[in-house]
Amino acid sequence: MDPNLRRVLSQAVRVEILERIATRPSSARQIAEMTGEPLCQIAYHTSVLYEAGCIVPLDPAQPDPGERIYEIASLDSAPPRLSLSEHNRSRALSSILRKIVDNGRAALAAGVLDSENSRLSCHSILLDEQGLREARAILDEAAERIEAARAATAKRLVRDRGKGVRATIAFAAFESPQDEKNPRT
């Protein structure tokens, strides 16, 4: 584990905050109310997790840090390294899939899913172990580049006091259950 991340996660309260945010995006105020801990303490630990890249704000322009709602930067960036319990990891994965579906439905209903800025595809393909690792590496690289674009955008929005365009970026690569009718795909 990265030594900086180890230091960041050395406090149990930060691990609890990450587990809470992994299952449901939350603000420092919501977490403080749920845990009974002082808001200033939760806000401090939340800011440490943000600076470490474990969590990202849903709306970086929200001026009140206590009200800023955070989500996990990526399920691959923090929770697996935390060794989330199987139950909490399953809840986090369910939450991510639900968010993708809910955001897709909302975009479809709003008529923006088919805009020129949209890209939607799903491929069920046959890969060997090496091919799956290669596909995962491609997604990891894309995720890093998108995170860099998000960080640059956040700086521009603050500097220019601009309004951003809300976007859903979803990546998925997982082993699919075998199709009984066609076990080779």
N, C-alpha and C positions, 0 to 999 in steps of 0.2 A: 504494500500500500504506500502511496505517495506520503513522504514524511509530513508535508504541510497538511494534507487531508487527515492524517493520523492525529495531528495536533488539534485540528478543527473538531474532529469527532471524539476527542478525549473526554468531552463533557457529556454526561448522560442526557442532559436537557436538550442538547442539540440533536442527538440521535432521536429523542422523542419528538422533537419538532419535525425532523425529516420524515419520520414514520407517519406523523399526522398529515403532513403536506403530501406525502406519497399516496395516501388514500383519498385525500380531498384537498384541493387548493384552498389555502386559508391565509388570513391576515394575522399579524402579530396580536392584534386585539382579540380576534376570535380564539386564538390559541391560549392567550392569557385568561380569557373568560372560561374556557373549557378546563384548564389546568388549575386555575386559582393562583397562578404565579403572577407577580407584578408585571404590568405591561412593559415597564422600562427594561426589565430583565429579559423578557421574551423578545422585545424589539432589538436589544443588543445582540442576542444569540442569533436572531434571524439575519441581522446585518452581517455577522461573521460568516454564516452559511452562504449568503449572497456573494460576499467578496471572494469566497472560496470556489464559487461557481457551482455549488450544489443545488441552488434554487434560483429561479428567475421570476421577476414580477410579471403578472399578466398585463398590467398597464403601467409601464415605467413612468408615465407622466403624472400618476397619482401623487399629489404633493404631500399627503400625510402618510409618513412611513408606517404608522400604526394601522392604517386602513388599506395599505398596499397588499393586494392578494398575491401570494407566491405559489408557484407550482415547482415540481422537481424539474431541474434543468434537462435531465434525461434519465430514464430509468437505468441506463447504463453508467451514468456518471457518478451517482452516489449510492442509491440503495443496495445494489449487489455487493459493493464494497463494505456495506454496513452489515451484511449477512442478515437482512430482514428475515423475520420468521416466515415460514412457508405461507402461513395465513395472510400476513401483511403483504408479502410479495404478490400473492394471488389477488388480493384486494387492489393493490396498486396497478397490476396489469389489467384487471377488470375496469378500473377507473379510466385508464388510458384508452382502452377499446371503446368504452361508453362515450368518452369525450369525442373520439374520432367520429363515431356514428351520429351523435347528437349534433356536432358541428356540421357534418355532411348533410344531415336532414334539414338543418336551419338554412344552410347555403342553398340547397335545392328549393326550399320553400320561398326563399327570398329572390330566387332567380339569378343568383350570382355564381352558381356552381359551373355554369357553362361559359363564363367570361373568358376573354383571351388570356387572362393571367392564371387560369386554372389548369391543373394537370392532375388527372386521376387515372390510375391504372392498377390492375391486379393481375398477377401472373402466377399460375400454379405450374411449376416446372420441375423437372427431374434433375437433381444435382448430386454429385458425390460429396463426401465430406470436405474435400479440398475446394470444390466449387461453392459449397455453402460458406466456407470460411472466406473465400474471395468475395462473394456477394456481400457478406457482413462487413468486410473491410471497405468496400465501396460505399455502403451506407454510413459507416463510421466517418469516412472522409467527408461525405456530403453533409452529415450532421455537424461536423466541425466547421465547415464553410458556412453553413446556415447560421450557426451560433455567432460566427464572426460578423455576418451581415446584420444579425439582430443587435449585437453590441454596438456596431457602427451606427445603426439606425437610432438606437437609444440616445447616443451622444448627439446626433443631428437633431433629434426631436427636442432635446433639452436646450441645445444651443439656439435653434431656430424657433422654439416654442410652437412647433408644428403639430399637426395631427397625423397620426399614423394610419395605416390600413391594417385592420385586424386580419390575420391570415392563420390558417391551420396548416401546419406542415406535419405530415405523418409518415413515419418509416416503419416498416415491418418486415422482418425476415424470420421465419420460424418453420420448424418441421411440421408438415401437414400430416394429418392422419391419412393412412393409405386408403385410396378409393377402391372399394371392393370390386367394382366393375372393371376398373382399369388400374391394377396395382403398379404399373410402370410410370404413372404420372403423379 
